[in-house]
Amino acid sequence: MTNLQEVPTDELLNFQDFPSVHHTSDSNTTIPISQAQINVDNNVEGNLSRNENVQRTAEGIPNENGNQSEKAFWTLEYYQKYFDVDTADVIERIMASITPKWENTLKRHLREKPDLYGPFWISITLIFSIAISGNIANYLQHANSDYHWKYNFHAVSVAATVIFLYVVLVPFLLWGLLKWSIKPVQDIEGLDDELSPGILEIICVYGYSLFIYIPVSMLWFVQINWLQWGLLLFGTFVSGSVLLLTLTPSLRLSKHKFLISVGIVLFHLLMAMGFMMHFFQGSDDAVVPQPTVQPVVNTTKI
């Protein structure tokens, strides 16, 4: 301990220059330690950015740095992405449309990837289901010796017109009401990212909500009045609940959320009542009276 050299206090408090960091490479360049720290930070940020882009691509989210040309909405290429779903996706969304739950998976699917494939085929299936079952109901009501029954082909065109107008016009009306009635962003505390949905998202949820009426319409031909009305209320409750639960994040931001919610359920109920009363309760369009032949009496006197 006696051999240690005493260092003055002033020298201990002096700042010292750190040595340079030698970077081993072909050119044997020398990089200051401050520059090396900047290079490390840039490399870390670059790796994180690349990892984020890979993750966004894996989740189906467009890359912000990608040079994707946006297609015009009047071209077929614009709508191709709304038909890019597989059978598993459609089945999962159909199951979500008939199981009203607060944590509805249909709500999540709409935000991530809305589609028009499911709503289109559900609407087509419902059209033929109502037309065929309605003709069967009409046959059961009037098929006897006094009437000659014939198939009513106009049922297909009537059902198609009503269903496609409902799936397109009502979502447009709802979309406009939500755009008009949603509160300004600065007036909402704790606002999340679930604002007013797009028109195609609303069309998607309305199309899937009609699936429950396919089995209901197949049972409407049974000529039991209380059963028909019970099926009507059941189908309206299930599909209406799915609509409200899926659109709740947007409805709760509206200044007229109660009136809009009542309107959604009321339009759904009126559509179902119109189908049941027109196609399944005593339509006489397909009934032709059986011609009667009067016996010929010979009045000639001999």
Rosetta blueprint (number, residue, H / E / L):
1 M L
2 T L
3 N L
4 L L
5 Q L
6 E L
7 V L
8 P L
9 T H
10 D H
11 E H
12 L H
13 L L
14 N L
15 F L
16 Q L
17 D L
18 F L
19 P L
20 S L
21 V E
22 H E
23 H L
24 T L
25 S L
26 D L
27 S L
28 N L
29 T L
30 T E
31 I E
32 P L
33 I H
34 S H
35 Q H
36 A H
37 Q H
38 I H
39 N H
40 V H
41 D H
42 N H
43 N H
44 V H
45 E H
46 G H
47 N H
48 L H
49 S H
50 R H
51 N H
52 E H
53 N H
54 V H
55 Q H
56 R H
57 T H
58 A H
59 E L
60 G L
61 I L
62 P L
63 N L
64 E L
65 N L
66 G L
67 N L
68 Q L
69 S L
70 E L
71 K L
72 A L
73 F L
74 W L
75 T L
76 L H
77 E H
78 Y H
79 Y H
80 Q H
81 K H
82 Y H
83 F H
84 D L
85 V L
86 D L
87 T H
88 A H
89 D H
90 V H
91 I H
92 E H
93 R H
94 I H
95 M H
96 A H
97 S H
98 I L
99 T L
100 P L
101 K L
102 W L
103 E L
104 N L
105 T H
106 L H
107 K H
108 R H
109 H H
110 L H
111 R H
112 E H
113 K L
114 P L
115 D L
116 L L
117 Y H
118 G H
119 P H
120 F H
121 W H
122 I H
123 S H
124 I H
125 T H
126 L H
127 I H
128 F H
129 S H
130 I H
131 A H
132 I H
133 S H
134 G H
135 N H
136 I H
137 A H
138 N H
139 Y H
140 L H
141 Q H
142 H H
143 A L
144 N E
145 S L
146 D L
147 Y E
148 H E
149 W E
150 K L
151 Y L
152 N L
153 F L
154 H H
155 A H
156 V H
157 S H
158 V H
159 A H
160 A H
161 T H
162 V H
163 I H
164 F H
165 L H
166 Y H
167 V H
168 V H
169 L H
170 V H
171 P H
172 F H
173 L H
174 L H
175 W H
176 G H
177 L H
178 L H
179 K H
180 W H
181 S H
182 I E
183 K L
184 P L
185 V H
186 Q H
187 D H
188 I L
189 E L
190 G L
191 L L
192 D L
193 D L
194 E L
195 L L
196 S L
197 P L
198 G L
199 I H
200 L H
201 E H
202 I H
203 I H
204 C H
205 V H
206 Y H
207 G H
208 Y H
209 S H
210 L H
211 F H
212 I H
213 Y H
214 I H
215 P H
216 V H
217 S H
218 M H
219 L H
220 W L
221 F L
222 V L
223 Q L
224 I L
225 N H
226 W H
227 L H
228 Q H
229 W H
230 G H
231 L H
232 L H
233 L H
234 F H
235 G H
236 T H
237 F H
238 V H
239 S H
240 G H
241 S H
242 V H
243 L H
244 L H
245 L H
246 T H
247 L H
248 T H
249 P H
250 S H
251 L H
252 R L
253 L L
254 S E
255 K L
256 H L
257 K H
258 F H
259 L H
260 I H
261 S H
262 V H
263 G H
264 I H
265 V H
266 L H
267 F H
268 H H
269 L H
270 L H
271 M H
272 A H
273 M H
274 G H
275 F H
276 M H
277 M H
278 H H
279 F H
280 F L
281 Q L
282 G L
283 S L
284 D L
285 D L
286 A L
287 V E
288 V E
289 P E
290 Q L
291 P L
292 T L
293 V L
294 Q L
295 P L
296 V L
297 V L
298 N L
299 T L
300 T L
301 K L
302 I L
